[in-house]
Amino acid sequence: MKKLIGGPGTLSGLILRIGQFLFAAASIGTMASSAYFSSFTAYSYLIASMGLQVLWSSGLACLDVYALRFKTHLHNPLLVSLFAVGDW
């Protein structure tokens, strides 16, 4: 499998995951700091989905750190399909 920029287990992939984590956390903070956010169901669902995004991004960032530290490849077709479905 070709080594792609931003792919799993690369430094650029780790940087993208950290950015994804930071933007999701910032969106949670912005939505939660608004007045009366709990009275709108859509905001509650958005905060819940961004919470899942934070967990997903931090988990994959840890996996990228592991792959970079031990120099393993995460280009297994099963893992790549899991990443694609999870990010979708």
GUDRENTOR-879145 format. One line per field, with one value per residue (C-alpha): residue in three letters; chain; x negated, y negated, z. Coordinates in steps of 0.1 Angstrom, whole numbers. Last residue first. Layout:
// residues N
code (ALA_...)
unit (A_...)
x (X_...)
y (Y_...)
z (Z_...)
This chain:
// residues 88
code (TRP_ASP_GLY_VAL_ALA_PHE_LEU_SER_VAL_LEU_LEU_PRO_ASN_HIS_LEU_HIS_THR_LYS_PHE_ARG_LEU_ALA_TYR_VAL_ASP_LEU_CYS_ALA_LEU_GLY_SER_SER_TRP_LEU_VAL_GLN_LEU_GLY_MET_SER_ALA_ILE_LEU_TYR_SER_TYR_ALA_THR_PHE_SER_SER_PHE_TYR_ALA_SER_SER_ALA_MET_THR_GLY_ILE_SER_ALA_ALA_ALA_PHE_LEU_PHE_GLN_GLY_ILE_ARG_LEU_ILE_LEU_GLY_SER_LEU_THR_GLY_PRO_GLY_GLY_ILE_LEU_LYS_LYS_MET)
unit (A_A_A_A_A_A_A_A_A_A_A_A_A_A_A_A_A_A_A_A_A_A_A_A_A_A_A_A_A_A_A_A_A_A_A_A_A_A_A_A_A_A_A_A_A_A_A_A_A_A_A_A_A_A_A_A_A_A_A_A_A_A_A_A_A_A_A_A_A_A_A_A_A_A_A_A_A_A_A_A_A_A_A_A_A_A_A_A)
x (172_142_151_159_126_105_121_114_78_75_89_67_36_17_10_-28_-50_-79_-76_-73_-55_-29_-23_-19_5_26_27_39_65_79_77_96_123_129_130_154_177_178_185_215_228_224_242_270_274_273_300_323_324_332_297_280_298_268_238_208_216_217_183_166_179_167_133_130_139_114_86_93_93_61_45_57_42_9_8_16_-12_-36_-25_-8_25_24_20_-3_2_-23_-13_0)
y (-90_-92_-59_-42_-53_-44_-9_-5_-14_10_39_31_31_-1_-8_-4_0_-23_-17_-54_-64_-36_-43_-80_-73_-50_-78_-102_-76_-75_-113_-118_-92_-107_-143_-132_-115_-147_-166_-143_-149_-187_-186_-166_-190_-220_-205_-199_-236_-245_-233_-261_-287_-311_-301_-287_-251_-258_-276_-251_-221_-238_-244_-208_-196_-220_-208_-171_-176_-195_-168_-142_-163_-165_-128_-121_-144_-124_-91_-61_-65_-85_-123_-121_-87_-58_-35_0)
z (79_102_118_84_69_100_102_64_71_100_79_49_72_65_101_98_129_138_175_184_152_154_191_185_156_179_205_178_168_204_207_175_184_219_206_178_203_223_191_185_220_217_184_198_228_204_182_212_220_257_267_248_269_268_247_266_257_220_220_243_223_191_206_217_181_167_190_184_146_149_169_144_115_133_139_102_92_114_99_114_97_65_64_33_18_19_-9_0)
